[in-house]
Each structure stands twice: as C-alpha cells, then as structure tokens.
Amino acid sequence: MTESQSGRRRRGRSRRRRRAHLRRALLAGLVVGSLLLLTGGWVGVRGWQARAHLLNAAGLARDLSAQVVAGDTDRAQRTLAALQEQAAAARTATGDPGWWLGRQTPFAGDNLAAVRQIAVAIDELSRAAFPALLRTDLSSLLPSAGRLDVGRLRTVSTELSTVDDAVQATRADLAAVPTGGLVDQVAQALGDLRTEIDRLAGLTAAADQAARLLPPLLGVDGPRRYLLVSQNPAELRATGGMIGAYAVLHADGGRVRMGRQGSSAELARFTPPLAVPPEVRAAWGDLPGMYPADVNLTPHFPTAAALYREMFRRRTDTVVDGVLAVDPVVLSYLLKATGPVLVPDGVPLAAETVVRTLLSDAYQRLDTREQDRFFATAGAAVFDTLFKKNVNPRGLLSAFDRAVQERRILFWSARPEEQRMFGDSRMAGVLPEKDTVPTVGVFLNDGSGAKLGYYLRPTATLTVGECRSDGRRELRLRVTLHSSAPKSGLSRSVLGLGLAGDPYTVRTLVSVHSPAGGVVLDARLDGVATAVGSGSERNRHTATANVEVGPGTTRTLEVAVLTAKTGSGSAELWLTPTATPWTTQVVSAPSCDQ
C-alpha cells in the first residue's frame, strides 16, 4: 500500500468517526427537542410562575429579617404568612409531573433540579424554622438588670434546638446540589441562597450553643471567674491586637459583676518563659511565653488564652475558668445598642467615636499609666452598662453577631468538656487542622513596637485558580496595606520604639497560612520576589513577610498558595480583625468535577 493510499484510508476513517459523532449528536438533539416540545411549554409557564414566587419570597425574607432584628413582631408575623404562601406556591410550581420530566432531560435537567431544590429549601425554612424563631424570646439569652433568667433560658433552649436542626438539614440539602452545568442565573441564585443559609446556620448554631452553655458559664451550677481582656488593634497581634487591659468577671447564679482590673504591663516579664507549642516557638521564639502582650502572636486563640491565664495565675494567685477577649470595635457595636456611656473620669464613649477615642485620642493626651487605667475603666463601664441596664435584646444580639462574625469576640474555657462544645466556631478562635472549604489565613503582627496599627487600611482578594491533575488547586492572594498615618505630629506613645527606622513607618509582619494540608508557593512584594520566613502551624504551611508602609503609601503583597486535594471551587479568608475593617473579595471558580 502506498503512503498516499494509507493517508486516504486514515482520512476516510476520520470522516466516518466524525459522521458517527454527528449522528449521535443529532439523535440526542432530536430526543431532547422532542422532550422539550412535550414539556417545554408547560415547564416554561411553571418556570415563570416559580421565578415570580421565588423573587417575592426573597424580598419577603429580607423584610422578615429586618423586622425580627427591629423587634416588630406583629409585622413579622404578617410577613411570615406571606412568605409561606409564596414559598409554597414556588414549591408547587416546581413539583408537578411536567417539571419532573423536564428534570430528566440533558442540559436543562440540572437547572430545573436546582430551582426545585431552592424552592424546597425556602419552603422548609418558612415552615420549620422561621415560625419557631419568631416564637423564641431571644431576650432570654441576655442578662437583664445584671442577672440571667435561667428558667426562661431553659424553656427557649428547646425551641432553638428545633430551629437549628431544621436550618442545618436545609443547609446540607443545598450543599449537595451539583453546580456543574448550571446557567449563570441559576448558579448565582443557588450561590446566594447558600451564602445566606450558611450565615443563618451560623447564627442558629451559636444561639443553640449559647442556650445550652450560658447557664453553667454564668455560675448556675457554682461560681465562676473569667478574665475579660481587651485586644488593642493599634498594636496588632494575630488574633486582633496586643492584650492590654484586663478585668475579672465574677458569675454566680446567673448574676455577673466586675471585679479586679489591671493591665498586662503589671504582669511583667516571665523568666524562664512559659512552655509554648513547638510550632509557635519555632516561629516566634520565647516571646509568647515571656510577655503577656505577645501570647497572641499565634492566631490560635486557645493557645494564647491558656498562656495568659497561667501568667495571671502566677502573678495574682487567682485561677480563672476562662478568657473572654474583645476589642474597641466591639464596644462601638455594643454602644449602638446601649447608647453613650460616661467613663468615671467624665469622658463620654459613643458608638461613632469610641474607636478613635481609645486608639488615637488617648495616646495623644495621656501618659502610659493613665492610658492603662483609662482603657480598663472604659471597658468596665461599657460592660457594667451591658449587664445592669435593660437594653433592646435584638439590637444587642445583632451587635454580638457582627462582632463574632468578624472574630472580635473570642472565648476560651479552661474546662475541656465546655471548650469541646465550642468546636471550631468563630468565637472559639480555633485554627482548624482540617478544612471543609479551603481557608487561607492572613494574620498581622506589629513589628514597629508602636501604636500605628490604627492607621492601617487593609484589603485582601483571594482568587481560585485552575484544577490541577493531582487534585489540588492554586489560590492567588493579594493583600494591600495602606497607611493613613500623618508624617508628623504623633505623640511618643504612638510612635513607640520605631523599629522600622522611620518612626512614622508601619512595620507589619504578614503571616499567610495555607489551607489545611496545603503549601505557600511564593510571595512578591510590589511585584518583586521577596524573602519570607517559613514554618507550619496546625497542619498549615506558613510564610511570613515583613511589609513596611510609610505615611500615605500603599504596599502590595501577592502570594501563591496551593490547597490540599479538593474539588471545591470556593475558598475562604480568615483575617486579623483591625481597627478599620478589611475590604475583601473572594473570586470563586467552577468545582473540579464540572
């Protein structure tokens, strides 16, 4: 056979294969077309009906949320009735035989199935979760006139468990909906609903947990003592800020009162240093075990809290049952619910100005000793008002929710059985050793020895990259730090040690923690490859870069990160809470199984 004859035969076989593929494609098209002729008109009409009902339901759900937060129970009940009507209509529109048949077809089937699941989810929530939530007296979760009503709390606990069970079941059902092949509109609707239900699930889980844990935590079964510590984001640490002022909280029989107050400076230096986990010591040396202000160089709050508790015990011979950490931004949220509070020395604290008052003005007008006393009395004044004044419970719960979501309220119990109940929740501040969704941590520690963190304006963008043949995905992280600090005029209290050389330059140690089981690949600062310190913590690879930002300037750190094996097209960021909240964006991608 000649070369030309062989070539003609190969081309002939290739044409026959293409014709066969074409015939199969045409046949599939005819089948799909026939099905669409049978069901398309019906599904189309029902689809528009379902769409209208779902849009109405979405609007009503937003109204319901606002009314619940505002405590407008009467309007909320009417809104719920309308929501149930629209949700039921959407479920009916997507549940007839024509819709079912449409779900069996290629291409359109996945989209129709997803819309059906969205309708079912909203209907289930409107009937199984929202009515019980409206019946629940959320004020039972909060002390009134300095005391928690344990009897009312135990009554509401059963309702909250029912609500949480319904929400978690709906969340699991939605998480199981395949996203491959969905048109943009359906994919967006599904993603938005998943986001909202994730948030709702976090709230109901936290409320359920609080109802079960608050009685023992507040001394119903015997007196308790806790350390209330204030994190100062003017001098950043990984969990939020250097721990400055502290106060001892006494809880007994549901009543809470404020006791001894002081500052970390009084606890002084520990020589020899306390033992710290080997991974933390490898990154930060003896500092976390030596100085109370450095216990939270690690983002894992249980480690920091246990170290601070032991330091406090050694200096005061006082054993506490746990550590509660807050920051001035939390106080600003609480003051929105309580109204302005007057500090004993006559300084008013208001929601709009308290962060500036505590993190800027105080350093300009007070010396170091006066600052410590002012911080302690300010925090005590707000919490004393919180415990003793009758405050709108829904406004207060909204403030707590926002603070917990931003990881500005952290709690650690010295009792292992209670700590386990908090699990990996945001309030526990646990750096998990496993991920459900790849999570990248960006943790900031001050390297200036100054109080310039107040002037930092941080942003972060995390972009999910391509799927790799080994099952991993590359994530691209972009962090910018802008300094709004002036070029002159700041006090010595603010400028501190000036370890960056120029006392007005903010030196920040930016630690990037990979997803669990992942690795940090490389880093670039302002587009140029930069050296980083490498380590690991709790099954996460870490890379730490030194970023120095002058007054009015911006620096950009770009880091490539590799996940462990994952099919997920989404990712999450865990960030150090700062005086000015981060601006963030996560750019997701299709899952690897699409």
PEVEN-V83171 format. One line per field, one symbol per residue. ss: DSSP state (H for helix, E for strand, - for the rest). psi: psi as a letter, one per 20 degrees, with the letter a starting at -180 (. if undefined). A space follows every 10 residues. Layout:
# PEVEN-V83171
ss=???
psi=???
This chain:
# PEVEN-V83171
ss=--HHHHHHHH HHHHHHHHHH HHHHHHHHHH HHHHHHHHHH HHHHHHHHHH HHHHHHHHHH HHHHHHHHHH --HHHHHHHH HHHHHHHHHH HHH---HHHH HHH----HHH HHHHHHHHHH HHHHHHHHHH HHHHH--HHH H--E--E--H HHHHHHHHHH HHHHHHHHHH HHHHH----- ---HHHHHHH HHHHHHHHHH HHHHHHHHHH HHHHHHH--- ---EEEEEEE EE-------- -EEEEEEEEE EE--EEEEEE EEEHHHH-E- -------HHH HHHH--HHHH EHHHHHH--- HHHHHHHHHH HHHHHH---- -EEEEEEHHH HHHHHHHH-- EE-----EE- ---HHHHHHH HHHHH--HHH HHHHHHHHHH HHHHHHHH-- --HHHHHHHH HHHHH----E EEE--HHHHH HH---HHH-- --------EE EEEEEE---- --HHHEEEEE EEEEEEE--- --EEEEEEEE EEE------- -HHHH----- -----EEEEE EEE-----EE EEEEE--EE- --EEEEE--E EEEEEEEEE- ---EEEEEEE EE-------- -EEEE----- --EEEEE--- ----
psi=prhhggghgg hghghhgghg ggggghghgg ggggghhgig gghgghghgg gghhgghggh ggggghhghi jmgghhghgg ghghggghgh gghjjrhggg ghiiqrfhgh ghhggghggg ghgghhhhgg ghhhipniii iqqpkjqpnh ghghghhggh hgggggghgg ghghhipqip jqrggggggg gggggghggg hgghgggggg hhhgghhkkh jqqqpqpoqp pnihnqrhig rpoeqrqppp ppkiqpqpcq qaqhhhiaqo oqqqpqqhhg hhhjbighig phijhkhqin hhggghgggh ggghhikppr irppprrhhg hhghhhhhrq ppqhjjpppq ghihghghif ghhhiqrggh gggggghggh gghggghhqo qohhhghggg gghghjkipq pppiohhghh hhckqhhhkp oqiqqhpppp poppppjhkr lihhipnqqp ppppbqprhj irqpqopopp pppjqririq rhhghcilii foijpoppoo ppprqpjaqp grqpolippq qqpqbqplkp qqppqoopor pjrpqppppp qprapqiqjr rqppqpprgp qqpqpporrq qij.
